[in-house]
Amino acid sequence: MSLIELTRNAFQSGITPRRWIELCKLFISKNFTHHGTHNPETEISNSVIVLFRHYPGDPTLQAYLRQAIQDGVLSLPTYLTTFLAAALSPNLRDASTLDMLCRVVLEQHYASGMPTIGSLVPYGEPVSRLLNTIQNAMSLLHTAYELPAGHFHQMQLTTSASMLLVLLITCLGDPAQLNISTPQALLHFAQANDLLQNPRLEAGVRPVLESFAISLHLLAGDDAGVAREAQIMHLSAGKGDAATGILGSSSEADIVTCSLVLNHMIFNRASDFGSGDGPRAVAILSALLRWSSWTPVTFYSQLLISALTCLAQSISSTGPTRASSIWRAFTIGRLPHLLAQFQKSARPEGMAEAEWHSALQFALPAIFGHTNLLERIDNCGPTGGSDTASDKSVVGAHNFTSEFLYQLLHVGLVEQAVVTIINPNLPNDFHPRVASEAQDAGFDLPGYFEAKLSPDASPEDIEVLLYRAWRDPCCHAAFAEVVEKRFTSSTKNVDTETLSLVCKMLCQHEMALDMLSLHAKISDLVAHALAFVEDYDCETVGDPQTAVTHLGDVVLFVEATIARFNLSTYSFTVGERQLDPGFLSRAGLSHRFDELKGEDLSAFNSWTKALFDPNSEGIEDTILRATRPKVLLKIAPALFSHAITQCVERKMDKEVISNGISYFLGPLLNWTLAGVIKFLLSEIQRRGYTAPGHLEVLKTLLTSPSCPPAVLSLSAPYTLRTFPDPLAEHNKAALGSFDHNPIRKAARRALGLPEEDQQPSGLVMPTAHWPDQARRLITNALSAARGGQAVALDVDRCLLLAPPTKFLTTLFAELSLTATMDTDVPRRIATFVLTMARTPRSPPLLPIFFHLVLPALVAGADHTSAAEQAMQVEFLVAVVSSALTSALHLERAMLVGCGEERPVLGQSVTALARRLAGDLRRRGDGPSASMVLQRLAAIPPFVANFPSFAAEL
C-alpha cells in the first residue's frame, strides 16, 4: 500500500481528517524510516491533490490538507511547490479546486504570523528554486484568467492567485541584485511580460509584476541600451518620472510623510483638517496620493504601516498609555471610515472601479507582514484609558489584526473572501462586544447607544458604558453619531436638560470626548453651544434655578473644550453667524465694579444684595430671569472683588462673605468660577502676595470638593505659575503664615500630576526659552526620521512658541544641516510644514516662506563655498518644487472634494509660482538665484504644472 492508496481509502470511507493524519503518521513510521530517497511530505500532499481530479472542490479534501499542515506532517513550503506544480496539469483546471488549494496556502501563511520567508519559502532557499516557484505562480494566475470569466470561483481564484504571486515576488528582495543567468532572466521576463499584457490584471499585482519585469530586463542585458530601454518601460508603466524625487515622495517607503500627516490629524482632530473633519481629511489624503506618485496599493500600504508604527511607538515599556489608546481608536475606529470616503472620491483618472477597489486588498500582505509591529501592539495588554469604572467592566483587548480586519470588512473596504483568506476563523474568533450586546438587546448600534444614554441612566451606568465603548473602537463611529445628533438637535430645539446631560458626560469623561473628537468636528459643536449660551433666555422657562444649573454645564463644556483643544483663536460659526468666545476668556479681567455700566451695573447691584446682604432671603427666581448668562459671567469676579474689599475694610462680616461664596460652590453658580479664580490669581500677584482676603477665598474655592473638575483643570496652570516650587523668599515672607500647599496639591491633582512627595528626584521643570523649545521639537522630528521611526511635528504648537518667520528660519537652519548628508528627509519635513492645511487663523506659512524666508536663504547661499552652495541650491530647489506641487494637489483636492475655492494655504499656488519666477529673475545678479531659477526651469513636470512660472522666465 502507498500513501496515495491510504488517502483514497480513508477519504472514500469517510474517515475524519484527524484520524487520517494519524494513519499517515503510522504508515510513515513503518515505511519511510530507511528510504531517504522518498519525501513523505511530497507524497502526502500529492495523495490529496490527485483526488481533486475526481472530486473537484471537495471541502473534506481541503480539510485533509489543512490538518496535515497544522499537524506539522506537511510543511507549507512543500505543499506550495507541489500544489503549483500540480496546477500546471490540464487535468486540474477546475476553478473551485484551484481556488480551494490556493486558499489553503494563504490561510495557513496568515495564521502562522510569520514573514513570507520562513512561512511560504524556507530560509536559505536557492534563488533558482524560488524563481521556479514564482514562475509556477504566474502560470496559475494565467490559468485563472483563461477559465470562463464571470464565474464566482474564477473571480475568487484570480484574487487568491494574485495575492499569492505578490507574496512570492516580495520574497526576492531586490531582483536587480540577483545572480542569475541571462537565459533564465529572459525566460522569467517573457512570462511576466505576457501576464502584464492582460488588461484584466488586478491593480494590486500590476506594479509588483512591473517592477519584477523591469529588474529581469535589466539583468538580461549588459549594455547601457538595455538599461535605458528598461527605464523607459518603467516610466511608461506609471511609476513616475525622473523628477519624482523632487516633486513627490521619491520612495516606495515614506513613513516620514505619512506619519506626519496622520499625527496632524490627531493633533488637530477637533478642528479643521483633523480626524473629525471628514471631507477635509479625505482631501488631504487625496493630495498625498497625487503628490507621492504612488500606485494606490503602495499608498494604502504606506499609510496603514505608518499608522501601525505610530500606534506601536505610542505604547510605553510598561504597557498602554492614553496616547496609545487614542491611536488604537483612530487606527481601528476612524481611519477605515476615512479611507472608505477616500475610496469613493479619490479614484485616479483612467483607473477602473474594480482595480481601484481592490488596491487596499492587495496592500494587506505588506501591512500584515510587519509582524514586529503587530506583536508589539498585541502584547501591550488591555487598552488603556483615563477612567474610573468598576472592575466588573474591565475586559481584555481583542487581537488587533482581527479587530482591524473586521472594521475594514464592515465599512466595505475589503471583500469577505479576502478576509477569509487572511483569517478564516474571523467570524468565530471575533465579535465586537458592544455590537453583540446591542444585538442581544434587539438594537442596532445607534439605537443601543440612544437607549443606554437616556436621561434616566445613572452616572454609574453611563461610566461603565463609556468604558466598554472606549475599549471597542468598532463602535466609536456609532457612539459619535448618536452624541453629535443629540447635541445639535438639543441646541436647535432649546432642550436645556438634554444638552446639559451630554455636556456633563463629555466634561466628566474625557474618553467620551476622545471618541467624539475622532469622528465629529468638535469646533462645530462648540459653535452650537456658544450660540445656545448667547441666545438663552431664562424669562421663558418654568424653573429658572434648574435651567441656569443646566446652562452651567454647557458653559463648562465650552470652556474646557476650548482649552483642551487649543481653540481660543478659532473662528466659530453657525451658518453665516460669527460667534466670539472671548466673553469667557475676558471674564476674569473686568473686576472693578465702579467701571460697570447699564445692564451690567444693574445686575451687579441685584446680585450683591442677593448674595452678601445679611437680610437677603437668597437667590430668587426673578434675579435669575433678569440676568443673561454672559452678564453673570462678567460680573462674577466683580462680586468677589467687592465682597473681599468690604470684608478687609470690616464693612462685611466673614460669615456673610462665606455664605455668599457658598452659593458659588453649588451647581447654580459654580460654572462662573473660572473667571473668578483667574481674577483672584492675578490680584494676588499684583499685590505681591500681600492679599490675605484673596488668598483665603482662593483656597476655599480650589480645595472645596464642590469646585467643578473642569474649573480646576482650567485654573491649574495659572495656579502653579502663581505658586511655583520653590516660591521666592520675598513672596514667602509676604504670605506669612498662609499655607499655600493645599492650593498646589489641588492644581497638581487636577492636571493628573503625582503628589510632590512622590515626584521623582530627577524630575525638573524645563527652563528652555520658547524658541529653543520649538527647535527641540524640530530636532526630535529629524532624529525620529533618521532612525526610521514615525515622525510627529506639531506645527501649531511651534507657532505658539515662536513667531512664524522665526520658526521657519530655525526650521530651515536645522534642515539644511541634515541636508548635507541626506536631502530626502529634510525635503519631506519641509514640504509637510509648508503645505499642511491648518485653520484659517493660522499664519500662512507657505507665502511667508516664499516672500520672507526663501530670499534670505538664497542670498545666504552666495556667501558659502562652491560645494556648500551647490548643496544648498539643490536642497532649496527640491523644497520649492516639492512644496508647490504638494500645494497644487491640495488646492485641487479641496476644490473637488469640499468645493472650497479660497486659497487654503493663504495665497494661490499659481500666484506664488509666478511671483517666485519674477523674484528669482530680479535677483539674477546673485549666482544662487540664477542656479535655482535654472534648475527649476529644467524640470519639465514642474514647468508643466506651473505655466505661470515659465511665463515669467
QUICOR-V152087 format. One record per residue. N is the residue number from 1. PHI is phi in whole degrees, 0 to 359 (NA if undefined). Layout:
n:N phi:PHI
n:N phi:PHI
This chain:
n:1 phi:NA
n:2 phi:249
n:3 phi:296
n:4 phi:296
n:5 phi:292
n:6 phi:299
n:7 phi:293
n:8 phi:299
n:9 phi:296
n:10 phi:296
n:11 phi:295
n:12 phi:290
n:13 phi:269
n:14 phi:77
n:15 phi:289
n:16 phi:291
n:17 phi:303
n:18 phi:295
n:19 phi:293
n:20 phi:297
n:21 phi:292
n:22 phi:294
n:23 phi:295
n:24 phi:296
n:25 phi:299
n:26 phi:296
n:27 phi:296
n:28 phi:295
n:29 phi:296
n:30 phi:264
n:31 phi:243
n:32 phi:247
n:33 phi:296
n:34 phi:248
n:35 phi:238
n:36 phi:293
n:37 phi:284
n:38 phi:262
n:39 phi:250
n:40 phi:299
n:41 phi:297
n:42 phi:297
n:43 phi:292
n:44 phi:297
n:45 phi:299
n:46 phi:294
n:47 phi:295
n:48 phi:273
n:49 phi:300
n:50 phi:296
n:51 phi:289
n:52 phi:297
n:53 phi:296
n:54 phi:261
n:55 phi:231
n:56 phi:298
n:57 phi:67
n:58 phi:281
n:59 phi:291
n:60 phi:292
n:61 phi:296
n:62 phi:298
n:63 phi:294
n:64 phi:301
n:65 phi:296
n:66 phi:301
n:67 phi:297
n:68 phi:296
n:69 phi:289
n:70 phi:294
n:71 phi:277
n:72 phi:86
n:73 phi:286
n:74 phi:237
n:75 phi:282
n:76 phi:296
n:77 phi:300
n:78 phi:294
n:79 phi:300
n:80 phi:299
n:81 phi:293
n:82 phi:291
n:83 phi:296
n:84 phi:295
n:85 phi:293
n:86 phi:292
n:87 phi:293
n:88 phi:287
n:89 phi:287
n:90 phi:293
n:91 phi:280
n:92 phi:236
n:93 phi:252
n:94 phi:270
n:95 phi:298
n:96 phi:295
n:97 phi:293
n:98 phi:297
n:99 phi:297
n:100 phi:296
n:101 phi:293
n:102 phi:292
n:103 phi:295
n:104 phi:301
n:105 phi:299
n:106 phi:295
n:107 phi:300
n:108 phi:291
n:109 phi:295
n:110 phi:292
n:111 phi:292
n:112 phi:290
n:113 phi:72
n:114 phi:264
n:115 phi:295
n:116 phi:300
n:117 phi:281
n:118 phi:117
n:119 phi:254
n:120 phi:278
n:121 phi:236
n:122 phi:295
n:123 phi:299
n:124 phi:78
n:125 phi:298
n:126 phi:301
n:127 phi:299
n:128 phi:298
n:129 phi:291
n:130 phi:296
n:131 phi:296
n:132 phi:295
n:133 phi:296
n:134 phi:296
n:135 phi:299
n:136 phi:293
n:137 phi:294
n:138 phi:295
n:139 phi:296
n:140 phi:298
n:141 phi:295
n:142 phi:299
n:143 phi:299
n:144 phi:301
n:145 phi:284
n:146 phi:281
n:147 phi:291
n:148 phi:307
n:149 phi:287
n:150 phi:93
n:151 phi:289
n:152 phi:303
n:153 phi:293
n:154 phi:294
n:155 phi:294
n:156 phi:296
n:157 phi:294
n:158 phi:299
n:159 phi:293
n:160 phi:292
n:161 phi:294
n:162 phi:295
n:163 phi:297
n:164 phi:296
n:165 phi:297
n:166 phi:299
n:167 phi:300
n:168 phi:291
n:169 phi:296
n:170 phi:294
n:171 phi:292
n:172 phi:286
n:173 phi:73
n:174 phi:268
n:175 phi:299
n:176 phi:295
n:177 phi:265
n:178 phi:286
n:179 phi:255
n:180 phi:229
n:181 phi:285
n:182 phi:297
n:183 phi:302
n:184 phi:294
n:185 phi:298
n:186 phi:294
n:187 phi:297
n:188 phi:291
n:189 phi:298
n:190 phi:298
n:191 phi:290
n:192 phi:296
n:193 phi:295
n:194 phi:296
n:195 phi:296
n:196 phi:294
n:197 phi:283
n:198 phi:283
n:199 phi:293
n:200 phi:273
n:201 phi:303
n:202 phi:291
n:203 phi:299
n:204 phi:289
n:205 phi:272
n:206 phi:306
n:207 phi:296
n:208 phi:293
n:209 phi:291
n:210 phi:297
n:211 phi:297
n:212 phi:297
n:213 phi:294
n:214 phi:298
n:215 phi:297
n:216 phi:295
n:217 phi:296
n:218 phi:296
n:219 phi:290
n:220 phi:283
n:221 phi:232
n:222 phi:240
n:223 phi:245
n:224 phi:296
n:225 phi:297
n:226 phi:295
n:227 phi:298
n:228 phi:295
n:229 phi:296
n:230 phi:294
n:231 phi:295
n:232 phi:298
n:233 phi:299
n:234 phi:299
n:235 phi:291
n:236 phi:291
n:237 phi:282
n:238 phi:91
n:239 phi:277
n:240 phi:129
n:241 phi:227
n:242 phi:296
n:243 phi:265
n:244 phi:303
n:245 phi:298
n:246 phi:263
n:247 phi:273
n:248 phi:227
n:249 phi:289
n:250 phi:70
n:251 phi:213
n:252 phi:279
n:253 phi:224
n:254 phi:233
n:255 phi:287
n:256 phi:298
n:257 phi:296
n:258 phi:297
n:259 phi:290
n:260 phi:298
n:261 phi:295
n:262 phi:295
n:263 phi:297
n:264 phi:299
n:265 phi:295
n:266 phi:283
n:267 phi:303
n:268 phi:252
n:269 phi:295
n:270 phi:268
n:271 phi:227
n:272 phi:301
n:273 phi:69
n:274 phi:263
n:275 phi:302
n:276 phi:285
n:277 phi:265
n:278 phi:309
n:279 phi:301
n:280 phi:286
n:281 phi:297
n:282 phi:294
n:283 phi:297
n:284 phi:298
n:285 phi:295
n:286 phi:297
n:287 phi:296
n:288 phi:296
n:289 phi:301
n:290 phi:286
n:291 phi:293
n:292 phi:287
n:293 phi:62
n:294 phi:281
n:295 phi:289
n:296 phi:303
n:297 phi:297
n:298 phi:296
n:299 phi:301
n:300 phi:298
n:301 phi:296
n:302 phi:293
n:303 phi:295
n:304 phi:285
n:305 phi:296
n:306 phi:296
n:307 phi:297
n:308 phi:298
n:309 phi:295
n:310 phi:300
n:311 phi:296
n:312 phi:297
n:313 phi:291
n:314 phi:281
n:315 phi:274
n:316 phi:278
n:317 phi:294
n:318 phi:267
n:319 phi:131
n:320 phi:296
n:321 phi:236
n:322 phi:297
n:323 phi:297
n:324 phi:292
n:325 phi:294
n:326 phi:293
n:327 phi:294
n:328 phi:294
n:329 phi:298
n:330 phi:289
n:331 phi:294
n:332 phi:270
n:333 phi:274
n:334 phi:249
n:335 phi:303
n:336 phi:302
n:337 phi:294
n:338 phi:296
n:339 phi:292
n:340 phi:295
n:341 phi:294
n:342 phi:299
n:343 phi:295
n:344 phi:284
n:345 phi:241
n:346 phi:246
n:347 phi:298
n:348 phi:298
n:349 phi:297
n:350 phi:87
n:351 phi:263
n:352 phi:293
n:353 phi:301
n:354 phi:296
n:355 phi:294
n:356 phi:297
n:357 phi:291
n:358 phi:276
n:359 phi:300
n:360 phi:297
n:361 phi:297
n:362 phi:279
n:363 phi:277
n:364 phi:300
n:365 phi:302
n:366 phi:293
n:367 phi:291
n:368 phi:282
n:369 phi:285
n:370 phi:275
n:371 phi:295
n:372 phi:296
n:373 phi:292
n:374 phi:296
n:375 phi:293
n:376 phi:296
n:377 phi:293
n:378 phi:283
n:379 phi:268
n:380 phi:275
n:381 phi:92
n:382 phi:298
n:383 phi:298
n:384 phi:281
n:385 phi:187
n:386 phi:266
n:387 phi:220
n:388 phi:231
n:389 phi:294
n:390 phi:290
n:391 phi:299
n:392 phi:293
n:393 phi:266
n:394 phi:279
n:395 phi:226
n:396 phi:288
n:397 phi:281
n:398 phi:284
n:399 phi:300
n:400 phi:299
n:401 phi:300
n:402 phi:296
n:403 phi:296
n:404 phi:292
n:405 phi:299
n:406 phi:301
n:407 phi:292
n:408 phi:300
n:409 phi:292
n:410 phi:296
n:411 phi:270
n:412 phi:86
n:413 phi:275
n:414 phi:228
n:415 phi:271
n:416 phi:301
n:417 phi:297
n:418 phi:291
n:419 phi:298
n:420 phi:296
n:421 phi:294
n:422 phi:287
n:423 phi:217
n:424 phi:296
n:425 phi:264
n:426 phi:304
n:427 phi:301
n:428 phi:267
n:429 phi:279
n:430 phi:229
n:431 phi:224
n:432 phi:305
n:433 phi:294
n:434 phi:290
n:435 phi:297
n:436 phi:294
n:437 phi:298
n:438 phi:297
n:439 phi:296
n:440 phi:296
n:441 phi:273
n:442 phi:84
n:443 phi:239
n:444 phi:276
n:445 phi:299
n:446 phi:301
n:447 phi:297
n:448 phi:296
n:449 phi:292
n:450 phi:302
n:451 phi:288
n:452 phi:289
n:453 phi:264
n:454 phi:288
n:455 phi:300
n:456 phi:277
n:457 phi:291
n:458 phi:283
n:459 phi:304
n:460 phi:294
n:461 phi:296
n:462 phi:294
n:463 phi:298
n:464 phi:294
n:465 phi:300
n:466 phi:296
n:467 phi:297
n:468 phi:293
n:469 phi:293
n:470 phi:299
n:471 phi:274
n:472 phi:232
n:473 phi:301
n:474 phi:294
n:475 phi:256
n:476 phi:297
n:477 phi:297
n:478 phi:293
n:479 phi:300
n:480 phi:296
n:481 phi:300
n:482 phi:293
n:483 phi:294
n:484 phi:297
n:485 phi:298
n:486 phi:294
n:487 phi:296
n:488 phi:292
n:489 phi:292
n:490 phi:290
n:491 phi:289
n:492 phi:290
n:493 phi:269
n:494 phi:53
n:495 phi:266
n:496 phi:296
n:497 phi:295
n:498 phi:296
n:499 phi:298
n:500 phi:298
n:501 phi:297
n:502 phi:294
n:503 phi:296
n:504 phi:295
n:505 phi:298
n:506 phi:290
n:507 phi:284
n:508 phi:277
n:509 phi:235
n:510 phi:294
n:511 phi:294
n:512 phi:293
n:513 phi:290
n:514 phi:296
n:515 phi:300
n:516 phi:293
n:517 phi:292
n:518 phi:284
n:519 phi:242
n:520 phi:229
n:521 phi:279
n:522 phi:300
n:523 phi:299
n:524 phi:292
n:525 phi:294
n:526 phi:298
n:527 phi:298
n:528 phi:298
n:529 phi:293
n:530 phi:298
n:531 phi:298
n:532 phi:298
n:533 phi:295
n:534 phi:296
n:535 phi:269
n:536 phi:293
n:537 phi:230
n:538 phi:284
n:539 phi:295
n:540 phi:263
n:541 phi:268
n:542 phi:283
n:543 phi:238
n:544 phi:296
n:545 phi:298
n:546 phi:293
n:547 phi:297
n:548 phi:293
n:549 phi:299
n:550 phi:297
n:551 phi:298
n:552 phi:299
n:553 phi:297
n:554 phi:293
n:555 phi:297
n:556 phi:298
n:557 phi:299
n:558 phi:298
n:559 phi:299
n:560 phi:293
n:561 phi:288
n:562 phi:300
n:563 phi:291
n:564 phi:294
n:565 phi:258
n:566 phi:55
n:567 phi:256
n:568 phi:296
n:569 phi:259
n:570 phi:286
n:571 phi:266
n:572 phi:274
n:573 phi:221
n:574 phi:232
n:575 phi:67
n:576 phi:269
n:577 phi:274
n:578 phi:269
n:579 phi:236
n:580 phi:253
n:581 phi:278
n:582 phi:300
n:583 phi:297
n:584 phi:282
n:585 phi:287
n:586 phi:273
n:587 phi:298
n:588 phi:270
n:589 phi:270
n:590 phi:257
n:591 phi:237
n:592 phi:276
n:593 phi:293
n:594 phi:285
n:595 phi:262
n:596 phi:285
n:597 phi:220
n:598 phi:55
n:599 phi:300
n:600 phi:295
n:601 phi:294
n:602 phi:298
n:603 phi:294
n:604 phi:300
n:605 phi:298
n:606 phi:296
n:607 phi:287
n:608 phi:299
n:609 phi:294
n:610 phi:290
n:611 phi:264
n:612 phi:239
n:613 phi:264
n:614 phi:302
n:615 phi:266
n:616 phi:289
n:617 phi:264
n:618 phi:103
n:619 phi:270
n:620 phi:271
n:621 phi:298
n:622 phi:296
n:623 phi:290
n:624 phi:292
n:625 phi:293
n:626 phi:274
n:627 phi:249
n:628 phi:287
n:629 phi:304
n:630 phi:296
n:631 phi:292
n:632 phi:297
n:633 phi:298
n:634 phi:288
n:635 phi:273
n:636 phi:304
n:637 phi:299
n:638 phi:295
n:639 phi:298
n:640 phi:292
n:641 phi:301
n:642 phi:295
n:643 phi:295
n:644 phi:296
n:645 phi:299
n:646 phi:297
n:647 phi:291
n:648 phi:298
n:649 phi:277
n:650 phi:61
n:651 phi:262
n:652 phi:216
n:653 phi:290
n:654 phi:297
n:655 phi:295
n:656 phi:293
n:657 phi:294
n:658 phi:296
n:659 phi:296
n:660 phi:295
n:661 phi:294
n:662 phi:299
n:663 phi:297
n:664 phi:284
n:665 phi:264
n:666 phi:262
n:667 phi:297
n:668 phi:292
n:669 phi:232
n:670 phi:295
n:671 phi:287
n:672 phi:267
n:673 phi:285
n:674 phi:301
n:675 phi:292
n:676 phi:297
n:677 phi:293
n:678 phi:300
n:679 phi:297
n:680 phi:299
n:681 phi:295
n:682 phi:294
n:683 phi:290
n:684 phi:298
n:685 phi:293
n:686 phi:298
n:687 phi:272
n:688 phi:65
n:689 phi:70
n:690 phi:268
n:691 phi:212
n:692 phi:301
n:693 phi:295
n:694 phi:294
n:695 phi:295
n:696 phi:294
n:697 phi:294
n:698 phi:301
n:699 phi:297
n:700 phi:299
n:701 phi:291
n:702 phi:286
n:703 phi:263
n:704 phi:285
n:705 phi:293
n:706 phi:271
n:707 phi:291
n:708 phi:301
n:709 phi:306
n:710 phi:297
n:711 phi:294
n:712 phi:299
n:713 phi:295
n:714 phi:295
n:715 phi:273
n:716 phi:303
n:717 phi:300
n:718 phi:295
n:719 phi:296
n:720 phi:291
n:721 phi:288
n:722 phi:286
n:723 phi:238
n:724 phi:288
n:725 phi:235
n:726 phi:274
n:727 phi:276
n:728 phi:304
n:729 phi:300
n:730 phi:292
n:731 phi:286
n:732 phi:300
n:733 phi:297
n:734 phi:292
n:735 phi:290
n:736 phi:66
n:737 phi:274
n:738 phi:291
n:739 phi:266
n:740 phi:269
n:741 phi:298
n:742 phi:301
n:743 phi:294
n:744 phi:297
n:745 phi:298
n:746 phi:297
n:747 phi:292
n:748 phi:294
n:749 phi:296
n:750 phi:294
n:751 phi:271
n:752 phi:77
n:753 phi:275
n:754 phi:290
n:755 phi:300
n:756 phi:296
n:757 phi:283
n:758 phi:258
n:759 phi:289
n:760 phi:305
n:761 phi:297
n:762 phi:276
n:763 phi:277
n:764 phi:233
n:765 phi:286
n:766 phi:295
n:767 phi:244
n:768 phi:293
n:769 phi:294
n:770 phi:303
n:771 phi:300
n:772 phi:292
n:773 phi:294
n:774 phi:297
n:775 phi:298
n:776 phi:295
n:777 phi:298
n:778 phi:293
n:779 phi:294
n:780 phi:296
n:781 phi:296
n:782 phi:295
n:783 phi:296
n:784 phi:297
n:785 phi:296
n:786 phi:293
n:787 phi:273
n:788 phi:73
n:789 phi:260
n:790 phi:293
n:791 phi:246
n:792 phi:232
n:793 phi:215
n:794 phi:277
n:795 phi:295
n:796 phi:298
n:797 phi:293
n:798 phi:300
n:799 phi:286
n:800 phi:282
n:801 phi:271
n:802 phi:209
n:803 phi:298
n:804 phi:305
n:805 phi:295
n:806 phi:297
n:807 phi:297
n:808 phi:294
n:809 phi:297
n:810 phi:297
n:811 phi:302
n:812 phi:285
n:813 phi:295
n:814 phi:289
n:815 phi:295
n:816 phi:295
n:817 phi:297
n:818 phi:291
n:819 phi:293
n:820 phi:293
n:821 phi:255
n:822 phi:202
n:823 phi:272
n:824 phi:293
n:825 phi:297
n:826 phi:300
n:827 phi:295
n:828 phi:295
n:829 phi:294
n:830 phi:298
n:831 phi:298
n:832 phi:298
n:833 phi:299
n:834 phi:282
n:835 phi:240
n:836 phi:283
n:837 phi:292
n:838 phi:228
n:839 phi:296
n:840 phi:304
n:841 phi:275
n:842 phi:287
n:843 phi:300
n:844 phi:284
n:845 phi:290
n:846 phi:295
n:847 phi:297
n:848 phi:299
n:849 phi:297
n:850 phi:291
n:851 phi:273
n:852 phi:241
n:853 phi:273
n:854 phi:302
n:855 phi:304
n:856 phi:291
n:857 phi:294
n:858 phi:294
n:859 phi:295
n:860 phi:294
n:861 phi:293
n:862 phi:294
n:863 phi:256
n:864 phi:243
n:865 phi:293
n:866 phi:300
n:867 phi:293
n:868 phi:294
n:869 phi:298
n:870 phi:298
n:871 phi:294
n:872 phi:295
n:873 phi:297
n:874 phi:299
n:875 phi:294
n:876 phi:295
n:877 phi:298
n:878 phi:297
n:879 phi:293
n:880 phi:298
n:881 phi:293
n:882 phi:294
n:883 phi:294
n:884 phi:295
n:885 phi:295
n:886 phi:298
n:887 phi:296
n:888 phi:297
n:889 phi:295
n:890 phi:293
n:891 phi:302
n:892 phi:293
n:893 phi:295
n:894 phi:292
n:895 phi:290
n:896 phi:286
n:897 phi:275
n:898 phi:238
n:899 phi:70
n:900 phi:270
n:901 phi:263
n:902 phi:290
n:903 phi:296
n:904 phi:291
n:905 phi:255
n:906 phi:101
n:907 phi:203
n:908 phi:302
n:909 phi:296
n:910 phi:299
n:911 phi:295
n:912 phi:298
n:913 phi:295
n:914 phi:297
n:915 phi:293
n:916 phi:301
n:917 phi:299
n:918 phi:296
n:919 phi:296
n:920 phi:293
n:921 phi:292
n:922 phi:292
n:923 phi:265
n:924 phi:297
n:925 phi:289
n:926 phi:271
n:927 phi:298
n:928 phi:294
n:929 phi:299
n:930 phi:295
n:931 phi:295
n:932 phi:297
n:933 phi:298
n:934 phi:294
n:935 phi:294
n:936 phi:295
n:937 phi:292
n:938 phi:268
n:939 phi:255
n:940 phi:306
n:941 phi:298
n:942 phi:295
n:943 phi:295
n:944 phi:293
n:945 phi:289
n:946 phi:232
n:947 phi:299
n:948 phi:295
n:949 phi:293
n:950 phi:295
n:951 phi:294
n:952 phi:271
n:953 phi:288
